Amino acid sequence: MKKRILGLALCATLLAGSLAGCGGNAAKPESEKKASSASTQTVSSAKQASETKSETKSETPASTKPEAVTLNVAYMPNYGSLWAVENAIAQGYLEEEGITVNLTEFQDGPTIIAAMESGSIDIGYIGQGAHKLCINGKASIFALSHISNGDAVIGGKDIKTIADLKGKKVAYSSGTSSEDILVKTLAKEGMKITDIEAVDMDASAIVTAMLSGGVDACATWSPNTLKILDEMKDATKLSDNLTFKDKTVSLASWIVMPKFATEKRDILVRYTRALFKAMDYAAKDHQEETSELIAKRIASDKDTVYAQRGDADWLTGKEVAAGAADGTVEKYYELQKKDFIAAGAVEGDPAVKDYVMLDVMIEAGK
């Protein structure tokens, strides 16, 4: 119908032009006026429809944009803690999810969980040792970060074997992966922590104590381990996470308070999706670039940070999502839990699904 009206309008216009050429200002027939009016109305309607469609199209992306949210995120000053979140920021993956983060530095997992309990931190990163608190119901795990090999027990100049630790002064940080690997290392030689002079201290003080000779040995994590081994030429690494790979696995994870997990699950999916994209980006490549980002964050030099790239099996987001779906990730946490139970470090034997949000990892990977 529209084509027919437009056709009539065109014919009328041509006819009018012809008459004007022959007879000057001759009056237009009524039928021509109607056709011309119909043509004008049709074009105007089409224009209005086009503008309305264009306006609707431009509004659509805004309506589907995720709700903006700001999160207070806790980290530790090392490659393992920051490798994913720094790339999630730098590559714009968090921005795509409508998430802004305020990063705050802490020295260990238990302190991070305490800050989360106080309400000052929303999301935190933890190493192996603090997972026992999650098993005990203090926090919920929503994303696996990587499989760690950053912890170690190091002996000074007179400590060459694990057996040499007996009766010696050994620095460690209670409740952390430092304590975890120390207990495992002593057990390897049939010893307990009561068989040494255990000195509980803040993680940041362990390096100073070791280098100054204030302790005979220590249990700590990277980059502390790298600094000690680099500066103490007569130091000996007695064990690391891989020493016990036939019995357990050392994990690093992202956590929240159980209430946050229940009430703001959608935010966790969005945050995890951004992390997974960053892990895909940085797990196998871009490690120098990642080291530069981290060095800037923690006011260190790039080479020191880059040396930490061997501290873990850096998993991609795709690997974690697939592992959460096929049961692999659940088996990791089950093995970890059984090890804590054997060491008497946790209460009861809760199902992994009670404190690990496998569903968040699966959904974030879709």
Disulfide bonds with the S-S distance in Angstrom:
none
